[in-house]
């Protein structure tokens, strides 16, 4: 029976799994941000600010999401999640040794593989981490746990670039890459402290990975909640992708400010996300995840439209703050609903299938945003982005009234039985 009583934040922080995952995430985020900033600055230096070379960093980061996400999700459902996460961190650390060896032999381009390898392995470890959340966190604490997770990411959006810049400028690229390897080792050591998962008896016949992927798609199609979450992922990605490259134009053309003002928008957004993550934790026991998520998406859509329509710098900053304030509630709500309405046996595949919807739609509209701005206007880009996100909120509205029992898809149907 599900316990519906409000759960204080202290009960979440006393959870051994949550303590472990917080420490592991801390190490990983330090390593990732040192990597991101160090590799960006190093590649710019080695190529004399070549835009194509810099863009390859993003290719190395995003391409594995499309190439490995489905397979990673399917294998995460087969493998033990703790072992998968520890193994991924250890393999990432081992790859750092190979990269440092290649750099020592004069191949500076090996730095691209630091991003590529860790991005590939994250397609296996990320679905596994969702399975561990469902295994170790009581359902009444899931929304708080997801909010805490999002808050950590928001904190590093502010301090991550500062840490990365300091390490690279003080110690250079080799030390920066080495710190990344040490961070992965520390994360693996932390995760190894988790108790061994119970091995469940295998009741299904052995299937190929292709059959598992096909069963995963069938499972998502049979679930009204997961179908609508997929639509929400797609709409939010479409909207955010449109405005992702447009911030600098909003600052200089619409608001008439110098390029340096963009950093204040980033700072305001990061600070708002930290505050928003804390507020999401506070209200997690009082507001259902579907209601919190849809209302937050509506606010994001409206504030993005407001940023595009206003010519007042202070108003634009206020809209940015309001948007950042509710973004953690959107992310936490989506993850919470996915955990609550997915059978354990399919959680890896569901996570592996829905994530590319967001990333894919965002990448597509990032490429099209300049075309839309040229054909229409900067204001139109922001209005369209807001409308996409509002449409996503409308798609998710029925989830507010949908009961968990009615939302669960049939396991037998997905398995073809």
C-alpha positions in Angstrom: 0.0 0.0 0.0 1.3 3.5 -0.9 1.8 5.8 2.0 0.3 9.2 1.1 1.3 11.0 4.2 3.5 14.1 3.7 7.2 13.2 4.0 9.6 15.7 5.6 12.9 16.5 3.7 14.8 15.0 6.7 13.4 11.6 6.0 14.7 11.8 2.4 18.2 12.9 3.5 18.3 10.0 6.0 17.8 7.5 3.1 21.1 5.7 2.6 20.6 5.5 -1.2 19.9 9.2 -1.5 23.0 10.0 0.6 25.1 7.8 -1.7 23.7 9.1 -5.0 24.2 12.7 -3.8 27.8 12.1 -3.1 28.3 10.2 -6.4 26.6 13.0 -8.3 28.8 15.5 -6.6 31.9 13.8 -7.9 30.5 13.2 -11.4 29.4 16.8 -11.8 32.8 18.1 -10.8 34.5 15.8 -13.3 32.0 16.7 -16.1 32.2 20.4 -15.7 36.0 20.4 -15.5 35.9 18.3 -18.7 33.4 20.5 -20.5 35.2 23.8 -19.8 38.8 22.5 -20.1 38.1 20.7 -23.4 36.2 23.7 -24.8 39.1 26.2 -24.0 41.8 23.7 -25.1 40.2 23.0 -28.5 39.7 26.8 -29.0 43.3 27.3 -28.2 44.7 24.5 -30.4 42.5 25.4 -33.4 42.7 29.2 -33.2 39.0 29.5 -32.4 37.9 27.2 -35.3 34.0 27.0 -35.1 33.9 23.6 -36.7 36.3 22.0 -34.2 34.4 23.5 -31.3 31.1 22.2 -32.7 32.6 18.7 -32.8 32.5 18.8 -28.9 28.7 19.0 -29.1 28.6 16.2 -31.6 30.7 14.0 -29.3 28.3 14.8 -26.5 24.9 14.5 -28.2 25.5 11.9 -30.9 25.7 8.9 -28.5 22.2 9.8 -27.2 20.7 8.8 -30.5 23.1 6.0 -31.3 23.1 4.2 -27.9 20.1 5.3 -25.9 17.8 2.6 -27.1 20.4 -0.2 -26.6 21.6 1.3 -23.3 18.0 1.3 -22.0 17.4 -2.3 -23.1 20.6 -3.6 -21.5 19.9 -1.6 -18.3 16.7 -3.6 -17.9 18.8 -6.8 -18.2 21.8 -5.9 -16.1 22.0 -5.2 -12.4 21.7 -1.4 -12.0 24.4 -1.0 -9.3 26.9 -3.1 -11.3 26.0 -1.2 -14.5 26.7 2.2 -12.9 29.9 1.2 -11.1 31.1 -0.5 -14.3 30.4 2.6 -16.4 32.3 4.8 -14.1 35.3 2.5 -14.0 35.3 2.2 -17.8 35.2 6.0 -18.1 38.1 6.3 -15.7 40.1 3.6 -17.7 39.4 5.5 -20.9 41.0 8.6 -19.3 44.3 6.7 -18.9 44.2 5.8 -22.6 43.4 9.4 -23.6 46.3 10.8 -21.4 48.6 8.2 -23.0 47.6 9.3 -26.5 48.1 13.0 -25.6 51.5 12.2 -24.2 52.4 10.8 -27.6 51.4 14.0 -29.3 47.8 13.4 -30.3 45.9 16.4 -28.8 42.7 15.4 -30.7 42.3 12.5 -28.2 40.5 15.0 -25.9 37.4 14.6 -28.1 37.2 11.0 -26.9 37.0 12.1 -23.3 33.5 13.6 -24.1 32.6 10.8 -26.5 33.3 7.8 -24.2 31.7 9.3 -21.1 28.6 10.3 -23.1 28.3 6.7 -24.5 28.7 5.1 -21.1 26.1 7.5 -19.6 23.5 6.0 -21.9 23.9 2.8 -19.9 24.4 4.3 -16.4 21.6 6.9 -16.5 18.7 4.4 -17.1 20.3 2.2 -14.4 20.2 5.1 -11.9 16.5 5.5 -12.5 16.0 1.9 -11.6 18.0 2.4 -8.4 15.8 5.3 -7.5 12.7 3.2 -7.9 14.3 0.3 -6.0 15.6 2.3 -2.9 13.4 5.4 -2.6 9.8 5.0 -1.2 7.2 6.2 -3.6 6.1 9.0 -1.3 9.6 10.4 -1.4 10.2 10.0 -5.2 9.2 13.6 -6.1 11.4 15.1 -3.4 14.3 12.9 -4.5 13.9 14.0 -8.1 13.7 17.6 -7.0 16.9 17.2 -4.9 18.6 15.7 -8.0 17.6 18.6 -10.2 18.8 21.1 -7.5 22.3 19.6 -7.6 22.4 20.0 -11.4 21.3 23.7 -11.0 24.0 24.4 -8.4 26.6 23.1 -10.8 25.2 25.3 -13.6 26.4 28.2 -11.5 29.6 26.9 -10.0 30.6 24.3 -12.6 32.0 26.7 -15.1 33.9 28.5 -12.4 35.5 25.3 -11.1 36.3 24.2 -14.7 37.9 27.5 -15.6 40.0 27.6 -12.4 41.3 24.1 -12.9 42.2 24.5 -16.6 43.8 27.9 -16.2 45.8 26.9 -13.1 46.8 23.3 -14.0 46.3 22.8 -17.8 44.5 20.2 -19.9 46.4 17.1 -18.7 45.5 17.7 -15.0 41.9 18.6 -16.0 41.5 15.3 -17.8 43.1 13.5 -14.9 40.7 15.1 -12.4 37.9 13.8 -14.5 39.3 10.3 -14.2 39.6 10.6 -10.5 36.1 11.9 -10.2 34.8 8.8 -12.0 36.8 6.6 -9.7 35.4 8.3 -6.6 31.9 8.0 -8.0 32.4 4.3 -8.6 33.8 3.8 -5.1 30.8 5.6 -3.6 28.3 3.6 -5.6 30.0 0.4 -4.5 28.8 1.1 -0.9 25.2 0.5 -2.0 23.8 -2.9 -0.9 23.8 -5.6 -3.5 20.5 -5.8 -5.4 18.3 -8.8 -4.9 18.5 -11.1 -7.9 15.0 -11.7 -9.1 14.0 -15.0 -10.6 13.9 -14.9 -14.4 10.4 -15.6 -15.5 10.7 -14.6 -19.1 12.5 -16.5 -21.8 15.7 -15.2 -23.1 15.1 -12.6 -25.8 17.3 -10.7 -28.2 18.1 -7.0 -27.7 16.1 -6.2 -30.8 13.1 -8.0 -29.3 13.5 -6.2 -26.0 13.6 -2.8 -27.8 10.5 -3.8 -29.7 8.7 -4.8 -26.5 9.8 -1.5 -25.0 8.1 0.5 -27.8 4.9 -1.6 -27.4 4.9 -1.0 -23.7 5.1 2.8 -24.1 2.3 2.7 -26.8 0.1 0.8 -24.3 0.5 3.4 -21.6 -1.5 6.6 -21.7 0.8 8.3 -19.2 4.0 7.4 -21.1 2.6 8.4 -24.4 1.6 11.8 -23.0 5.0 12.2 -21.3 6.6 11.5 -24.7 4.5 14.3 -26.2 5.5 16.6 -23.4 9.2 15.7 -23.9 8.9 16.5 -27.6 7.1 19.8 -27.1 9.5 21.1 -24.4 12.5 20.1 -26.5 11.1 21.9 -29.6 10.5 25.1 -27.6 13.8 25.2 -25.7 15.7 24.3 -28.9 14.3 27.3 -30.7 15.6 29.8 -28.2 18.8 28.0 -27.2 21.0 29.9 -29.7 19.0 33.1 -29.6 19.9 34.5 -26.2 22.7 36.6 -27.5 20.4 38.2 -30.1 17.8 38.9 -27.5 20.3 40.8 -25.4 21.9 42.8 -28.2 19.0 43.4 -30.7 15.8 43.3 -28.6 17.1 44.7 -25.3 19.9 46.9 -26.7 22.5 45.7 -24.2 26.2 44.6 -24.8 27.0 40.9 -25.3 28.5 40.8 -21.7 25.0 41.1 -20.3 24.3 37.5 -21.4 26.3 36.3 -18.3 23.8 37.9 -16.0 20.9 36.1 -17.7 22.8 32.8 -17.2 23.5 33.7 -13.5 19.9 34.7 -12.9 18.7 31.4 -14.5 21.0 29.3 -12.5 20.2 31.0 -9.2 16.5 30.6 -9.9 16.9 26.9 -10.7 18.6 26.4 -7.3 15.8 28.2 -5.5 13.2 26.4 -7.6 14.7 23.0 -6.8 14.4 23.8 -3.1 10.8 25.0 -3.5 10.0 21.8 -5.5 11.2 19.7 -2.6 9.1 21.8 -0.2 5.9 21.4 -2.2 6.5 17.8 -3.4 4.4 16.4 -0.6 1.6 18.9 -1.1 1.1 19.0 -4.9 0.8 16.0 -7.2 3.6 15.6 -9.7 1.3 15.9 -12.7 -0.3 19.1 -11.4 3.1 20.7 -10.5 4.6 19.7 -13.8 1.8 21.0 -16.1 1.4 24.3 -14.2 5.2 24.8 -14.3 5.3 24.1 -18.0 2.6 26.6 -18.6 4.6 29.2 -16.6 7.8 28.4 -18.7 5.8 28.9 -21.9 4.4 32.2 -20.8 7.7 33.6 -19.5 9.5 32.6 -22.7 6.9 34.5 -24.7 7.2 37.4 -22.3 11.0 37.5 -22.8 10.6 37.8 -26.5 7.9 40.5 -26.4 9.4 42.8 -23.8 12.0 45.5 -24.6 12.6 46.2 -20.9 15.9 44.7 -19.6 14.6 44.4 -16.0 11.4 42.7 -17.1 13.3 40.3 -19.3 15.5 39.3 -16.3 12.3 38.8 -14.2 10.9 36.6 -16.9 14.1 34.6 -17.0 14.1 34.2 -13.2 10.5 33.0 -13.2 11.2 30.5 -15.9 14.3 29.1 -14.1 12.3 28.9 -10.9 9.9 26.3 -12.3 12.2 24.4 -14.6 13.2 22.0 -11.8 9.5 21.2 -11.1 9.1 20.3 -14.8 12.1 17.9 -14.8 11.3 16.4 -11.4 7.6 15.9 -12.4 8.5 14.1 -15.6 10.9 11.8 -13.9 8.6 11.1 -11.0 5.7 10.2 -13.2 7.9 8.0 -15.3 9.1 6.1 -12.2 5.6 5.8 -10.8 3.9 4.6 -13.9 6.6 2.2 -15.3 7.1 -1.4 -14.4 10.6 -2.2 -13.1 11.2 -4.6 -16.0 10.8 -1.8 -18.5 12.2 1.3 -16.7 15.5 1.3 -18.5 13.9 1.1 -22.0 11.3 3.8 -21.1 14.0 6.1 -20.0 16.2 5.3 -23.0 13.3 5.9 -25.4 11.9 9.1 -24.0 15.2 10.9 -23.5 16.0 11.1 -27.3 12.6 12.7 -27.9 13.6 15.7 -25.9 17.2 15.9 -27.2 16.3 15.1 -30.8 13.5 17.8 -31.0 15.8 20.3 -29.3 18.7 19.7 -31.7 16.4 19.9 -34.7 14.9 23.3 -33.7 18.4 24.6 -32.6 19.4 24.1 -36.2 16.2 25.7 -37.5 16.1 28.7 -35.1 18.2 31.0 -37.3 16.1 30.1 -40.3 12.9 31.0 -38.4 14.4 34.2 -37.1 15.5 35.2 -40.7 12.1 34.3 -42.2 10.0 35.9 -39.4 11.6 37.8 -36.5 13.3 37.3 -33.2 10.0 37.9 -31.4 8.3 35.2 -33.5 11.0 32.7 -32.4 10.3 33.3 -28.7 6.5 33.3 -29.2 6.6 30.1 -31.2 8.9 28.5 -28.5 6.4 29.5 -25.8 3.5 28.2 -27.8 5.2 24.8 -28.2 5.7 24.5 -24.5 2.2 25.6 -23.7 1.0 22.9 -26.2 3.0 20.4 -24.2 1.3 21.5 -21.0 -2.1 21.0 -22.7 -1.1 17.4 -23.8 -0.2 16.6 -20.2 -3.3 18.1 -18.6 -5.3 14.8 -18.6 -2.6 13.2 -16.4 -3.8 15.4 -13.5 -7.0 13.3 -13.2 -5.5 9.9 -14.2 -5.1 7.4 -11.5 -1.9 5.3 -11.2 -3.8 2.0 -11.4 -5.5 3.0 -14.6 -2.3 4.3 -16.2 -0.2 1.2 -15.9 0.2 -0.7 -19.2 -0.2 -4.4 -19.4 3.1 -6.2 -19.1 1.7 -9.2 -21.0 0.7 -7.1 -24.0 4.1 -5.5 -24.2 5.7 -8.9 -24.2 3.5 -10.1 -26.9 1.6 -12.5 -24.6 
